[in-house]
Amino acid sequence: MTTCAVKFCDNKMSLTKNISYFRFPSDPLRCKQWMEKCQTEHLLKKDATILYKNYRVCGVHFEDKCF
């Protein structure tokens, strides 16, 4: 089950049909910025490729101007 990677967020893709989920960027620099914003320590040890393939951030954590 895909869950949001942001610390303390309990949103799960299969349970929140009205929320979009976004892959981590494949660009290593931008991916690092996302990792830091997620405040989830175990993500800092992961490679950008792994994060892109396996982790998502739900739309709740983005401002409308991001789209």
C-alpha positions in Angstrom: 0.0 0.0 0.0 1.4 3.4 -1.0 1.6 5.9 1.8 2.7 9.5 1.9 6.4 9.8 2.7 6.0 13.0 4.8 6.6 12.5 8.5 3.3 12.2 10.5 1.1 12.0 7.3 -1.2 9.0 7.4 -2.6 9.4 3.9 -2.7 6.2 1.9 -3.3 6.2 -1.9 -5.9 3.4 -1.8 -8.0 5.2 0.9 -7.8 8.8 -0.4 -9.3 8.8 -3.9 -9.5 12.6 -4.0 -5.8 13.3 -3.3 -3.1 13.1 -5.9 0.3 11.5 -5.1 3.6 12.6 -6.7 6.8 10.8 -7.3 10.0 12.2 -5.9 12.0 14.0 -8.5 14.6 11.9 -10.4 17.0 14.9 -10.3 19.3 14.3 -7.2 19.4 17.9 -6.1 15.7 18.4 -6.2 15.1 15.0 -4.7 17.3 16.0 -1.7 15.2 19.1 -1.2 12.1 17.0 -1.1 13.7 14.5 1.4 14.5 17.4 3.7 11.0 18.8 3.5 9.5 15.4 4.4 11.4 15.3 7.7 11.7 11.6 7.6 15.2 10.5 8.6 15.2 7.1 6.9 14.7 8.8 3.5 17.9 10.7 3.8 19.8 7.4 3.4 18.0 6.4 0.2 19.2 7.0 -3.4 17.2 9.3 -5.6 16.4 6.5 -8.0 14.9 4.4 -5.2 12.8 7.3 -3.9 11.6 8.0 -7.5 10.5 4.4 -8.0 9.1 3.6 -4.6 8.0 6.7 -2.6 5.2 9.3 -3.0 4.2 12.6 -1.5 0.5 13.4 -1.3 -1.0 16.6 -2.7 -1.9 17.9 0.7 1.8 19.0 1.1 1.8 21.3 -2.0 0.5 24.8 -2.5 -1.8 25.5 -5.4 1.0 27.6 -7.0 3.1 24.5 -7.4 0.9 23.3 -10.2 
